Amino acid sequence: MELINIRAHFIILFGEVLRDYLNEERALQKFTQWGKETEEMFCNLKVPLDEALKDTKDYRTFLWKILKEVIKGNNLSIDTVFEVGEIIDPLLDHAAYSFSLSYVHFYQLTLERAQSAFLELSIPVVPLAKGMAIFSLPRIGNIDTERANYPMEEALKSANRLQFQRLIVDL
């Protein structure tokens, strides 16, 4: 149901932008803002980016179907048709572009947060005896610079905070 509301909001916004279309820059800004407001909802609903972008084709097809009827019914010139196309298509393209950028940005932030949480959880400092502990660095996946430095720093901080004189590092 939420997805339907998001799509309905986009159609309403698109209609408002077309109705009040005076300045291309202002119209594009509205879609940029829409992309920023909408991407998190799509990510939280676990809608993949490719699935969300399929809607663009449907919007375009629907708009041009309606416009075709209006153009025929009002006997509009080919010049008018191209002028309308020069407004509608770039707006739809910009909306898809803005949404994609925001979606990817939010997705990257989510991955970074998950990676950070994983790193924090994967730093076990286990006391062995008074003043001595063992730190085991799990080898899951590739060990890049961040995965090597961060756990070592955190293990040393833990050892210092817990006042261990010896820390055994198990790789």
C-alpha positions as CSV (number, residue, x, y, z in Angstrom):
1,M,0.0,0.0,0.0
2,E,2.9,2.4,0.8
3,L,4.4,1.8,-2.6
4,I,1.1,2.8,-4.2
5,N,1.1,6.0,-2.2
6,I,4.6,6.8,-3.2
7,R,3.8,6.3,-6.9
8,A,0.6,8.3,-6.6
9,H,2.6,11.1,-5.0
10,F,5.0,11.1,-7.9
11,I,2.2,11.3,-10.4
12,I,0.6,14.2,-8.5
13,L,4.0,16.0,-8.3
14,F,4.6,15.5,-12.0
15,G,1.2,17.0,-12.8
16,E,1.9,20.0,-10.6
17,V,5.3,20.5,-12.1
18,L,3.8,20.4,-15.6
19,R,0.9,22.7,-14.7
20,D,3.2,25.3,-13.1
21,Y,6.1,24.8,-15.6
22,L,7.8,28.1,-16.1
23,N,11.3,27.5,-15.1
24,E,13.1,24.2,-16.0
25,E,15.6,24.7,-13.2
26,R,12.9,25.0,-10.5
27,A,11.1,22.0,-12.0
28,L,14.3,19.9,-11.8
29,Q,14.8,20.9,-8.2
30,K,11.4,19.6,-7.3
31,F,12.3,16.2,-8.6
32,T,15.7,16.3,-7.0
33,Q,14.0,16.9,-3.7
34,W,11.5,14.2,-4.4
35,G,14.3,11.7,-5.0
36,K,15.9,12.6,-1.7
37,E,12.6,12.1,0.1
38,T,11.7,8.9,-1.6
39,E,14.8,6.8,-1.8
40,E,14.9,5.8,1.9
41,M,11.3,4.6,1.7
42,F,12.1,2.4,-1.3
43,C,15.2,1.0,0.4
44,N,13.2,0.3,3.6
45,L,10.6,-1.5,1.6
46,K,13.4,-3.5,0.1
47,V,12.5,-2.5,-3.4
48,P,15.5,-3.1,-5.7
49,L,16.7,-0.1,-7.7
50,D,16.0,-1.8,-11.0
51,E,12.5,-2.6,-10.0
52,A,11.8,1.0,-8.9
53,L,13.2,2.3,-12.1
54,K,10.9,0.2,-14.2
55,D,8.1,2.6,-13.2
56,T,9.8,5.3,-15.3
57,K,9.0,3.4,-18.5
58,D,5.4,2.9,-17.3
59,Y,5.0,6.6,-16.5
60,R,6.4,7.7,-19.8
61,T,4.2,5.2,-21.7
62,F,1.1,6.4,-19.9
63,L,1.8,10.1,-20.4
64,W,2.4,9.7,-24.1
65,K,-0.7,7.6,-24.5
66,I,-2.8,10.4,-22.9
67,L,-0.9,13.1,-24.9
68,K,-1.5,11.2,-28.1
69,E,-5.3,11.4,-27.5
70,V,-5.0,15.1,-26.7
71,I,-2.8,15.8,-29.7
72,K,-5.2,14.0,-32.1
73,G,-8.3,15.5,-30.4
74,N,-7.0,19.1,-30.7
75,N,-5.2,18.6,-34.0
76,L,-2.0,20.0,-32.6
77,S,1.0,20.6,-34.8
78,I,4.1,18.4,-34.9
79,D,6.1,21.4,-33.5
80,T,3.8,21.4,-30.4
81,V,4.3,17.7,-30.0
82,F,8.1,18.1,-30.0
83,E,7.9,21.1,-27.6
84,V,5.9,19.0,-25.2
85,G,8.4,16.1,-25.6
86,E,11.3,18.5,-24.9
87,I,9.7,19.2,-21.5
88,I,8.2,15.8,-20.4
89,D,11.1,13.5,-21.3
90,P,13.9,15.4,-19.6
91,L,11.7,15.8,-16.5
92,L,11.1,12.0,-16.3
93,D,14.8,11.4,-17.0
94,H,15.8,13.8,-14.2
95,A,13.4,12.3,-11.8
96,A,14.8,8.8,-12.4
97,Y,18.4,10.2,-12.2
98,S,17.7,12.0,-8.9
99,F,16.0,9.0,-7.4
100,S,18.9,6.7,-8.5
101,L,21.5,9.0,-7.0
102,S,19.7,9.2,-3.7
103,Y,18.9,5.5,-3.7
104,V,22.6,4.5,-4.2
105,H,23.7,7.1,-1.6
106,F,21.3,5.7,1.0
107,Y,22.2,2.1,0.1
108,Q,26.0,2.9,0.5
109,L,25.3,4.5,3.9
110,T,23.4,1.5,5.0
111,L,26.2,-0.8,3.9
112,E,28.8,1.3,5.7
113,R,26.7,1.2,8.9
114,A,26.4,-2.5,8.6
115,Q,30.1,-2.9,8.0
116,S,30.9,-0.7,11.0
117,A,28.5,-2.7,13.2
118,F,30.1,-5.9,12.0
119,L,33.6,-4.7,12.8
120,E,32.5,-3.6,16.2
121,L,30.9,-7.0,17.0
122,S,33.9,-8.9,15.6
123,I,36.4,-7.6,18.2
124,P,36.3,-10.2,21.0
125,V,38.8,-9.5,23.8
126,V,38.4,-12.5,26.1
127,P,40.0,-12.4,29.6
128,L,42.2,-15.4,30.3
129,A,43.7,-14.6,33.7
130,K,44.3,-11.5,35.9
131,G,46.0,-8.9,33.6
132,M,45.9,-11.1,30.5
133,A,43.4,-11.5,27.6
134,I,43.3,-12.9,24.1
135,F,42.1,-11.1,21.0
136,S,41.0,-13.3,18.2
137,L,40.7,-11.7,14.7
138,P,38.3,-13.8,12.7
139,R,39.4,-14.3,9.1
140,I,36.1,-14.0,7.2
141,G,36.7,-12.6,3.7
142,N,39.5,-10.5,2.6
143,I,41.4,-8.5,5.2
144,D,41.9,-5.0,3.8
145,T,43.6,-2.1,5.6
146,E,40.4,-1.0,7.4
147,R,39.5,-4.6,8.5
148,A,43.1,-5.0,9.8
149,N,43.6,-1.6,11.5
150,Y,40.2,-1.0,13.1
151,P,40.0,-4.3,15.1
152,M,43.6,-3.9,16.3
153,E,43.0,-0.4,17.5
154,E,39.8,-1.4,19.3
155,A,41.4,-4.4,20.9
156,L,44.2,-2.2,22.2
157,K,41.7,0.3,23.6
158,S,39.8,-2.5,25.3
159,A,43.0,-3.9,26.8
160,N,43.9,-0.5,28.1
161,R,40.4,0.2,29.5
162,L,40.3,-3.2,31.2
163,Q,43.9,-2.8,32.4
164,F,45.4,-5.9,30.8
165,Q,49.2,-6.0,30.9
166,R,49.3,-8.7,28.2
167,L,47.2,-9.1,25.1
168,I,47.6,-12.3,23.0
169,V,46.6,-11.7,19.4
170,D,45.2,-14.7,17.6
171,L,45.2,-14.4,13.8
